[in-house]
Amino acid sequence: MPGAELGGKRLDFVQLIVSGLANGCVYGLIALGFVMIYKATEAVNFAQGDFMMLGAFFCLGFTNADFMGLNFWLAVPLAMIFMGILGYVFDWGVLRHMSGQSQTSIVILTIAVGFILRFVAGTVWSHEPVSLETPFAGVNLDFGGVVLGVNELLIIVVTIILTVALFVFFSRTKLGIAMQAASQNQLAAYYMGVPVKRIQSLVWALSGVVAAVAGILFASKGAIDPSSGLLGIKAFAAAAIGGFGSLPGALVGGLIIGLIEPLAARFAPDGFAGVARIAPYAILIIVLIFRPGGLFSQTQKKKV
Amino acid sequence: MTDKNSPVLRVDNLESYYGPIMAIRGVSLEVREGQIVTVLGANGAGKTTLLKTISGVMDPEKGTVVLENEQIQGEEPDRIVNRGMVHVPEGREIFPLLTVAENIAMGAYTRSDQQDINRDTEMVYSYFPILKERMSQAAGTLSGGQQQMLAIGRGLMASPRIMLLDEPSLGLSPLLTEEIFAIIRRLNEEQKVTMMLVEQNAAVALGVADYGYVMELGRIVMADDAATLAASKDVQEFYLGISQDENQRGQRRWKQRKTWR
């Protein structure tokens, strides 16, 4: 029956969109980490993807039966706390001593840190893909024929909650506004008595926490291995599409990339399946040609 | 503490480098309770470096900065703001994407006494009503004069014992400069804010100040009451642009020597 077939296609399409959105949320959260650190310290943390991977492994290490076997709902906050501490300590112990060095050397340092984290994660946990044991793994919900994975829905819901929480934090709390202030005019923040260095370390901590959430969400969808962090490159493209300096832009960029991948794979002509792999970067190039500042560019010219 | 004659701020033999250049070459000065003290000087005299060294943004090589009988040289700026000294920097340096109200709230970052903060916010808005009108607007959209008002208002929110003002007239029209300086004087008289004011515009600065220092090439070369300075021949000639002797050829200036050289 043609009608049923059409309906079947539509259901298939909904599933595609949901899974694309779920991927996009993960990219968006990693991109958020990129942008937060870039805004606060003007450095790009190329280890952000590896932070995500490490956050997932922390959670996995706490909860998987092969390792510590803690309750999943205890392992999640523990992983977030550990990644927060790691972010803070990395800035406090390493980057603070590099102030005054060129941005390039800081960027290269973060790339090196990424390699180290991959090696450490492989040694401590596993070089092979492992799956995170979650209470909702493999549970599906059936919405009148549309079968959606609980994990994918949860990714979207958690991302929305986290986004709202971050928005409230940055716009309503004194510390959040101080973070914005320090990123907009570091010198003026100094003059006002804002402890800029501590604030920067706290931004690193926050981006560690966000990376942990992204990692746990990513791992809940499938397996994780030490090189999963390389998907940070896609998140970097997402951040650039969004305008590298805009938090909402980072999320939107992530969603665009998340959606374009499955759609490109689905609608690519036969023999061009590889299109899905290059689609994110093609979009990046198109955006940069037509809007070099990104979709949500937030530049402010200084008045004299 | 409330002794009218005790200096709020005393600087002794301060030396400070700007990169490899010695920008401050042994400066000593005093600011007393309730005074407005101005430091005059041309471009590159070291005025801004002096303020930065006093407020802790730069570290001195030698010398002491004493704020209310305690040495503070080399301390971090956040500690110094906490001790009651706030620096309103040159070129305003507001937070462009934050709202006016958020900018003002950031001025009180080191404080936590919410009631007093609310009271001071009202006080700031009463001096700068335009800021209250614009309070939910991004500060980057304000005009230059309004941004300067915001910078001063934000500084007041630290509830300072002494306020360091760096070139509040920079880039403002003469009319706006006058308006800002009128407010500076009112703040000094009504709120008893002690101020140290660095200016190139000697005429307006000497108009509000009680005492003045003249700085050249990192040294203090003259120090006196503002009125005496304004009347002195050298200051008139070199900082107020009043020509002394309308001589025949009208071009003797290049020959004239400053008394301190």
Chai-1 contact restraints between the chains, C-beta under 6 A:
chainA,res_idxA,chainB,res_idxB,connection_type,confidence,min_distance_angstrom,max_distance_angstrom,comment,restraint_id
A,I177,B,E102,contact,1.0,0.0,6.0,A-B,restraint_1
A,A181,B,F95,contact,1.0,0.0,6.0,A-B,restraint_2
A,A181,B,M106,contact,1.0,0.0,6.0,A-B,restraint_3
A,Q184,B,F95,contact,1.0,0.0,6.0,A-B,restraint_4
A,Q184,B,P96,contact,1.0,0.0,6.0,A-B,restraint_5
A,Q184,B,L97,contact,1.0,0.0,6.0,A-B,restraint_6
A,N185,B,E93,contact,1.0,0.0,6.0,A-B,restraint_7
A,N185,B,F95,contact,1.0,0.0,6.0,A-B,restraint_8
A,L187,B,E93,contact,1.0,0.0,6.0,A-B,restraint_9
A,A188,B,E93,contact,1.0,0.0,6.0,A-B,restraint_10
A,Y190,B,P77,contact,1.0,0.0,6.0,A-B,restraint_11
A,Y191,B,H87,contact,1.0,0.0,6.0,A-B,restraint_12
A,Y191,B,P89,contact,1.0,0.0,6.0,A-B,restraint_13
A,M192,B,M106,contact,1.0,0.0,6.0,A-B,restraint_14
A,M192,B,G107,contact,1.0,0.0,6.0,A-B,restraint_15
A,M192,B,Y109,contact,1.0,0.0,6.0,A-B,restraint_16
A,G193,B,D78,contact,1.0,0.0,6.0,A-B,restraint_17
A,G193,B,V81,contact,1.0,0.0,6.0,A-B,restraint_18
A,G193,B,Y109,contact,1.0,0.0,6.0,A-B,restraint_19
A,G193,B,T110,contact,1.0,0.0,6.0,A-B,restraint_20
A,V194,B,Y109,contact,1.0,0.0,6.0,A-B,restraint_21
A,P195,B,D78,contact,1.0,0.0,6.0,A-B,restraint_22
A,Q300,B,P96,contact,1.0,0.0,6.0,A-B,restraint_23
A,Q300,B,G140,contact,1.0,0.0,6.0,A-B,restraint_24
A,K303,B,G144,contact,1.0,0.0,6.0,A-B,restraint_25
A,V304,B,G171,contact,1.0,0.0,6.0,A-B,restraint_26
